[in-house]
Amino acid sequence: MSDFARSVSAALSLIADADAELLGIVMLSLRVSLMASILALLIGAPIGAWLAIAKFRGRQVVIVLTNALLGLPPVVVGLALYLLLSRSGPLGPAGLLFTPAAMVIAQTLLATPIVVALVHRPSSLLWMEYRDLARTDGLSYVRSIALLFALGRASLLTAFLAAFGRAIAEVGAIIIVGGNIRGYTRTMTTAIALETSKGELPLALGLGLILLALSVAVSTVAFLLVGRVGEK
């Protein structure tokens, strides 16, 4: 049996015999990533829709900058957040550094531009179609955004899925602000990086298989939900 086959076999055995520590890592990853994805959707979706309907000087610059943030390096976000949350930083007294909360903030910062971009484009197309109707009814910005959300529910779900994929796969930023503390801030991605560096390939591979399975499961559920939304 090859080394790869043995590693896969050992990884499957670890998954089958998942202990409390492994389950804790998986649950923390899901909890942090889901919370960050929800926050990114709550922040980014209104911004994306607002950019689709608002008219102001510098609007195009804001749109370009928002799209540019899609390629924001995670380690830079982690470093900036570390400086803000460290004891000597302006947010140091909050005591958030090396906590799951700091990891949620980091993932939210990285996922929000994705939500803004994915909501803005379909919202712009919908606004072109329903703008005259909204103006005739005298809808405010808030009600206009609500209208776009009601018409573009599938795009909101797609944005959430993309945000979740970005969050759960993140390692650079959260390892800086979370510290990869065993039993507290260790997620699947940070554990994979650590175990690989230690040569513990079965555990790293097992976590990788779990991460892949979770990503596929979330994508499948989102795809089915999008299909149902599209049928209504």
C-alpha positions in Angstrom: 0.0 0.0 0.0 1.3 3.4 -1.0 2.0 6.2 1.6 -1.0 8.1 0.1 -3.3 5.2 0.5 -2.2 4.6 4.0 -2.7 8.3 4.8 -6.2 8.2 3.3 -7.0 5.1 5.3 -5.8 6.6 8.5 -7.7 9.8 7.8 -10.9 7.9 7.3 -10.3 6.0 10.5 -9.8 9.3 12.4 -13.1 10.6 11.0 -14.9 7.5 12.0 -13.5 7.6 15.5 -13.9 11.4 15.8 -13.1 12.5 19.3 -14.3 15.5 21.3 -11.3 17.6 20.1 -12.0 16.9 16.4 -15.7 17.6 16.8 -14.9 20.8 18.7 -12.6 22.0 15.8 -15.4 21.3 13.2 -18.1 22.9 15.3 -16.0 26.0 15.9 -15.2 26.3 12.2 -18.9 26.1 11.3 -20.0 28.6 14.1 -17.4 31.2 13.2 -17.9 30.9 9.5 -21.7 31.0 9.6 -21.7 34.0 11.9 -19.2 35.8 9.7 -21.2 35.0 6.6 -24.5 36.2 8.2 -22.8 39.5 9.3 -21.2 39.9 5.8 -24.7 39.5 4.3 -26.3 41.9 6.7 -23.7 44.5 6.0 -22.8 43.9 2.4 -26.3 43.3 0.9 -27.8 46.7 1.7 -24.6 48.4 0.5 -24.7 46.5 -2.8 -28.3 47.4 -3.3 -27.8 51.0 -2.3 -25.0 51.4 -4.8 -27.4 50.1 -7.5 -30.0 52.8 -6.8 -28.2 55.8 -5.4 -26.8 58.6 -7.4 -23.9 60.6 -5.9 -20.6 62.1 -6.8 -17.8 59.4 -6.6 -20.3 56.5 -6.8 -18.3 54.8 -9.6 -15.1 55.2 -7.5 -16.8 53.5 -4.6 -17.9 50.6 -6.8 -14.4 50.2 -8.2 -12.8 50.2 -4.8 -15.4 47.7 -3.5 -14.5 45.3 -6.4 -10.8 45.9 -5.7 -11.3 44.7 -2.1 -12.2 41.3 -3.5 -8.5 40.6 -3.8 -7.7 41.9 -0.3 -4.8 39.7 1.1 -6.0 37.9 4.2 -2.7 38.2 6.0 -2.8 42.0 5.6 -6.4 42.0 7.0 -5.1 39.9 9.9 -2.1 42.1 10.6 -4.2 45.3 10.5 -6.8 43.7 12.8 -4.1 42.5 15.1 -2.7 46.0 15.5 -6.1 47.3 16.3 -6.9 44.6 18.8 -3.5 44.3 20.5 -3.0 45.7 24.0 -1.4 48.8 22.6 -4.1 49.2 19.9 -7.1 51.4 20.0 -9.4 48.4 20.6 -7.1 46.6 22.9 -9.2 47.2 26.1 -12.0 45.1 24.5 -9.9 42.0 24.9 -10.9 40.5 21.6 -7.5 39.4 20.4 -7.0 35.6 20.3 -10.7 34.9 20.6 -13.3 33.5 18.3 -14.9 37.0 18.1 -11.7 38.3 16.5 -11.8 35.5 14.0 -15.4 36.4 13.1 -14.4 40.0 12.6 -11.6 39.0 10.3 -13.7 36.7 8.2 -16.5 39.3 8.0 -14.1 41.9 6.7 -12.9 39.5 4.0 -16.4 38.2 3.0 -18.3 41.5 2.9 -16.8 42.9 -0.3 -17.8 39.6 -2.0 -21.4 40.1 -0.9 -21.4 43.7 -2.0 -20.2 42.8 -5.5 -22.5 39.9 -5.9 -25.6 41.8 -4.8 -24.7 45.0 -6.7 -24.7 43.6 -10.2 -28.1 41.8 -10.2 -29.6 44.7 -8.2 -28.5 47.1 -10.9 -30.2 45.0 -13.5 -33.4 44.8 -11.5 -33.4 48.5 -10.7 -33.2 49.3 -14.4 -36.3 47.3 -14.9 -38.3 48.4 -11.9 -36.9 51.9 -11.4 -39.9 53.8 -13.0 -42.4 51.7 -11.0 -40.6 52.4 -7.7 -40.4 56.2 -8.5 -44.1 56.2 -9.5 -45.0 54.7 -6.2 -42.8 57.1 -4.4 -40.7 54.4 -2.7 -37.9 55.6 -0.3 -34.4 54.2 -0.5 -35.2 51.7 2.3 -38.3 50.5 0.6 -36.6 50.4 -2.8 -33.8 48.2 -1.3 -36.4 45.9 0.2 -38.1 45.6 -3.2 -34.8 44.6 -4.8 -34.2 42.1 -2.0 -37.7 40.6 -2.6 -37.1 40.3 -6.4 -33.5 39.1 -6.1 -33.7 36.5 -3.3 -31.7 34.1 -5.4 -28.8 36.5 -5.7 -28.8 37.0 -1.9 -28.5 33.3 -1.4 -25.7 33.1 -3.9 -23.9 35.9 -2.1 -24.3 34.2 1.2 -22.9 31.0 -0.2 -19.9 32.8 -1.6 -19.3 34.5 1.7 -19.5 31.2 3.5 -17.0 29.6 1.1 -14.6 32.5 1.6 -15.0 32.4 5.4 -14.7 28.7 6.0 -11.6 28.4 3.8 -9.8 31.3 5.4 -6.5 30.6 7.3 -4.2 33.6 7.0 -6.1 36.2 8.9 -7.7 34.0 11.5 -4.4 32.4 12.5 -3.0 35.8 13.2 -5.9 37.2 15.3 -7.0 33.8 16.7 -3.7 32.4 17.6 -4.7 28.8 16.7 -5.2 28.0 20.4 -6.0 24.3 21.0 -9.5 23.8 22.2 -10.4 27.5 21.8 -9.6 29.1 18.5 -8.3 26.2 16.4 -10.4 25.7 13.3 -10.2 23.2 10.5 -8.0 25.3 8.2 -5.6 26.4 11.0 -5.4 22.8 12.3 -4.7 21.5 8.8 -1.8 24.0 8.4 -0.4 23.0 11.9 -0.7 19.3 11.4 0.8 19.4 8.0 3.8 21.3 9.3 4.2 18.7 12.0 4.0 15.8 9.5 0.7 14.5 10.9 -0.7 14.0 7.4 -3.6 11.6 8.4 -5.2 14.2 10.7 -4.6 17.0 8.2 -6.1 14.9 5.4 -9.1 13.9 7.6 -9.8 17.5 8.4 -9.4 18.4 4.8 -12.0 15.7 3.8 -14.4 17.0 6.4 -13.9 20.6 5.2 -14.5 19.5 1.6 -17.7 17.5 2.6 -19.1 20.5 4.5 -18.4 22.9 1.6 -20.1 20.5 -0.8 -23.1 20.0 1.6 -23.6 23.8 2.0 -23.3 24.3 -1.8 -25.8 21.6 -2.5 -28.3 23.0 0.0 -27.9 26.5 -1.4 -28.3 25.2 -4.9 -31.6 23.5 -4.0 -32.8 26.6 -2.2 -31.9 28.8 -5.2 -33.9 26.4 -7.4 -36.9 26.6 -5.1 -36.7 30.4 -5.0 -36.5 30.5 -8.8 -39.6 28.4 -9.2 -41.7 30.8 -7.1 
